[in-house]
Amino acid sequence: MAITDSFAERKTEKAIDTGKKLKVGIIGCGWIAEAHAESYKKCPDVDIVAGADLIPGKAKAFFEEMNLPGVTCYPDHKAMIDNEQLDLVSVCTYNQTHAECSVYALENGVNVLCEKPMCVTLDEAVSMCRAEKSSGKLLSIGFQPRLDPNMKMIKTIVDSGDLGDIYYIQTGGGRRGGIPTPLGTSFIEYETAGIGALGDIGCYSLDMVLRAIGYPKPLTVSGYTSDFFGKNPATYPSHPEYAEKFGVDDFAAAFIRLEGGIILDFRIAWDMHLDTPGDTIIMGTKGSLRIPSTGCWNGSIGGPMKVYHKIAGNEVETIIPIIESEWEDLFYVKIRSVLDAVKEGTSAPIPSSEIIYNQAIIDGISRSAKLGREVEINISEI
């Protein structure tokens, strides 16, 4: 099976046009903003002109540390957008403010690259999509793992028809001791994060398989979440007080019915007494695909994939070798692809029209877990 990377082809065939530089602003100057800034710095057609952060002095200190002198700093996203003529903003804030910042930018004529997860609730995702539609601007979501050639190969295999009709998918992953608190509690407090492992790494796992099967509409969800590790002071030897601040999920599982009669069996963990909750499996009427899990789910695959099928009546297994990407930095590829889309007036590389289904499932799992029963997923008209 052959796979092409149109972005890689564009890299070798077309030089970056520096005739028009895009003016970029960064909203939220925390850890993930560093990756955005470093990637933008590699782009000769970009000027990072502004940044905003709610914490006084944080934006100024951030851009000094990033060796970006001359960046105008603002106390919030509204002040920045109101006072700058920006082409694009990166939304690198807490999960709970992704929607607010993205909607304001779009409504004021600015293209948006929003970090994952898209937001916290389905209602927020709908508001973002509506703002995108009414503004005519671009909204792309930060799911760089799908740009990896091995992730693309998963979709190539499904699209080939060699698996037949897909009817069951098992996916998920997690970490053995990986609650993200090295930089503080913003990932674990409800007021800032809103959702935990479910949104942080669960969104990646969902995207891996939903993208492969064409993002069918989710219909119902029966979900479960827990916080046994996050609420345990022993989890944080140096900061036992974090346990009291923990207000999100550290484990989530769900049984999801999708359009087309497909069943999605999902589980994700920030912490567990297990190396993995299982490989990803895509089962079809002609064959099945096994995607090895990783020790720490980070948007990659754990080794060569395997297709189980029959040839001339014999049960066989076909190994899909790991594809070495010519791109060492997928984060840069994500940034570059969004910049190209803005300059060329093309669609978002990772469109909200797909990721809203991802968010609908996350929202459904959270609602179902709270209610203790299956819930229907109803997405309002955009």
N, C-alpha and C positions, 0 to 999 in steps of 0.2 A: 504494500500500500504506500502510495506516495503522499507526501504532505508538503505544502508550500507555505512559506511565510511571506505574505505580501509586503509586510513592513520591511523585512530583511531585503527583499528584492528592491524596494523603493530606496533603501539605504545605498545600495551599490549603483543604482541606475540614475538617481536623481539627487543632486546636491541640495542642501538646505538653502532656501532663498532668504538672504539676510536683508533684502531691500526694504522690507517692512518688519519692524520689530514689534512683537506683541508685549503689551504692558500687563504684567502679572502682579496680583496681590495674594498674600497668604493670610488666611484667617485662622488664628490659633497657632501659637508658637511653641508647642511642646515637642515631644520626641519625634513623632511622625513627620512633623514639618521639616525636620532636618533632611529627611530623604527627599522631600519635594524640592527644597532649596538646592540640594546638591545636584539633583537631576536638571533643574532649570539652569543651573550654572554651566552645565555642559552644552546648552543650546545657544548657538550664536545669534539666534533670532529672537531672543527673549531678554527683556529688562524686568527684573524684579523691582518694582517701584514703591510698593507699599506693603505694610503688614499691620495686623491688629491682634491684640490680646487683652482680655479683661483684667489681667493682673498687672498693676502699674509697674512699668519698667521692664516687663518681661520681653516685649517685642524688641525694644532697643537693645537689650542685652543679647537676645537671640541673633539679631542680624550682625552685631559686632563680632560675636563668636563665629558666625558663618562667613566672616570676612566680606560682608556686603555693605559697604559704606554708602551713605546717601539715600537709604531706604526710609521713606516717611512712615512714621509709626503712629498708630491711632489706638484709642482706648476700647473700641468695639468695631464690629463689622459695618454697622450702619454709617458711622463717621467716615470710615475708609471709602466705602462705596459712594457716599454722597459727595466726597471731595476729590475723587480721582476718576480719570477716564481710563477705565480698565477694560482689557479684552478678555481676561480670564482670572478667576480666583480659584485657589485650592482651599477647600474647606477641611481643616485639620483640627477641628474642635472636638469637644466631648460628644459622644453619641447623641445625647439629649438635645444638642443644639445644631445637629447637622441640618435638619429640616428648616429651622428658622433662618439660618445663615444662607442656605442654598436658595430658598424662596425669595429672600430679599434681594439677593444678587440677580437672580433671573428676572424678577419684576422690574429691576432697574437696568436691564439690558446688558448684563454681564454673563458670559459663559461660565460654567461651573464644572470643576472636577471635585467630586465629593468623596472623601475617604469612606472605606467600608466600616461598619455596615451602613447601608443607605441611610438608615435612621433607626428609630425604636419601634414605632407603631405603623400599622397599615394606613391609618388616617394621615399620618405625616407623609408617607410615601405618595399617597394620592395628591396631597397638596403640592409636593415637589413636581410631580408629573404635570399637574395642571398649570403650574407656573412656567414650566418648560414649554408646554404647548402654546400658551397664550403669548409668551415672549418671543417665540421663534428662535430662541437661543439654545445652546447645546448643554445638556446635562449628562456627564459621564460618571460612572461609579468606579471606585478604585479596586477592581478585582484583577490585579496583574497576573495571578497564577494562570488564568485562562490563556494568556499570551505565550505560555511555555509550549514548545512543540509537542511534548508528551501529552499535555492536556488536549491539544488540538487533535492528536492522534485518536484519543478516546472518541471524539465526535466523528472523526473520519471513519472509524470502525463501525460505529452505529449507522452512519449515513450510507455505508457501503451496502447495507442489507444483509451482510453475512451472519448477523445475529438473528435475523428474522424480525418478528414483532416483539417488542419489548413488553414484558408483563410484570416484572418484579425487579426492584433495585434495593440493595442494602448499601448504605454509605454512612460515613461518620469518621471518627478518629478521636484523637485527644492526646493528653499529656499525662505522664506519671509525675505529678508534683510540678505543675506549671501555672499556678495562679499568678497573673502579671502584676506584681506589686513592687518590683525593684525601683520604680520611679514614683512611688506613692500610691494613693488609693483611688485615683480617678477612674480606673478600670473596674473597681469593685463596689463603689458607692452608687446607690440607685439614682441619686440626684444628678450625677454626672454621666454614668454609663447607661442606666436604664435596663440593659440586658448584659449578661455575662458571656460565658463560653458560647452560648447560643448565637450571639451576634458576632463575637470576636473571631472565632475560627469556624463556627458552624455555618456561617454564610458562605465561606469558601467551599466547604464540603458539599453543600447543597448546589452551588453553582457548577461544580465539576460535573455532576450527573445531569442536572436540569438542562444545562447548556448542550450536553451531548444528545439529549433526546428532543431538543427543540423547544424547551420551556413550555410544556403543556400547562394548562390552567389547573391550579390546585382546587380541589372541591371540598374535602373535609380533612380534619386533623384531630387525632387523639394524642395529646401530648402530656409529658411528665417533665418536671424540673426538680432539682434538689440543690442543697447548699451545705451538705454535711462537712465538707472540707473547709469551705470558706468561712463557716461559722465557728471553726475549731481554733482556739488560740494557739494550739501546738503547731498549726500550719505555718505560723510566723514567729519563729524563735526570737527574732530581734524586735518584733513589733506585735506582741500578742493583742494589743488594742485594736489591730486591724479587724479582728474577728467581729467586734461590735459594729464596725462600720460596713461590713459586708452586707450588701443588699440586693445582690443579683444571683443568677444561677451559676453553679460550677459544673453542673451536669444536666443534660437534656436528652430526651428520647421522644420519638414520635412515630406514629403510623399514619401515613398520609395517602389519601386517594387522589389520583390525578386524572385529568381527562384522558380518554383513550383506554381506560381500564387498567392503568399502570399503578402499582402499589410501591410506595417508597417507605422503606424501613430505615430510620435514622437515629443515630446516637452521637453525642459529642461530649467531651470532658476537658476541663482545665486540670483536674486532679482525679486520680483513681488508683486503686491497688491492682493495676493491670498494665501490661505494655501497650495493648491496643484492644479496642472493643470489636475489632474485626476488619478484614479487608473490604474494599468496595467491590460489590458484585453487580453486574448488569446481566440479567437473565432474559434470553429471547427464545423464540420458538425454533430457531435453527442453530443457535449457539449461545454461549455465555462468555462474558469477559470478567476476569479477575484483575483488580488493580491493587497491588500490595500497599498496605498502610505504611505510615512513617511513625517513628518514635515520638516526634513532636510535630503535630499537623501544622504545616507552614505553606500549604499550597503546592506541594510537590507529590510525587509518587515514590513508593519505597523500593522500587526495583522493576525489572522487566514485567510487562503485563502478559497475561496468558489467555488465549481464546480456546474454549472447549467446544468441539463440534464433531461432526462425522464426515468422513470422506469414504465414498464407496461402501457405506454401511459400517465402517470401522470407527470406533471412538478414538479421536486424536486430540492432541493439544498443540497449539501453535504459539510459540514464544514471540512476543513483540519486543524487540530490543529497545533499550533506552536510547532516545534520540539526543545527541549532544547539541545543545543550542549554541549558535554563534554569538548569542547575546548573554553576557555574564550577568547583566543587571536588568532584570525584568521590570524593575521599578522605573528605570529610565525609559524603557520601551513604552510603558504605560503613559508616561509624561509626554514623550515624543509623539505618540499616536494621537493624543488629545490635541496637542498643538497643531499637528497637520490637519486634523479635522476642522479646527477653528479657522485656519488659514484658507483651507480649500472649500469650506462650506459644506462638508460632507457630514454624515450622521455620526453620532457618538460611538466610539470604539466599543464601549461597554454600556449599552443603552438602558435607560430607565424602564423602557417598555418590557424588558426581560427581568431586571432586578426587582421590579415591583412584585413579581410572583415569588421571588426569593423572600422578600420582606413579608409578604402575605403569609407564607408558611411560618416564619419566625414569630409573627404576631399571633398566628393561630395556635402555635405550640404554647406560647405564654398564656393566652386566654384559656385554652383547654386545661392547662396545668392548674390554673387558679380555680376553675369551675369544677374540676374533677370529672369531666365528661368530654365526649367528642363535640367538636364545633364545626359549623359550616364556614366556608370562606366566601365572602361576598365582597367583591371589589367594585367600588363606586365608579361610575363612568368618568373618564378623564375629559 
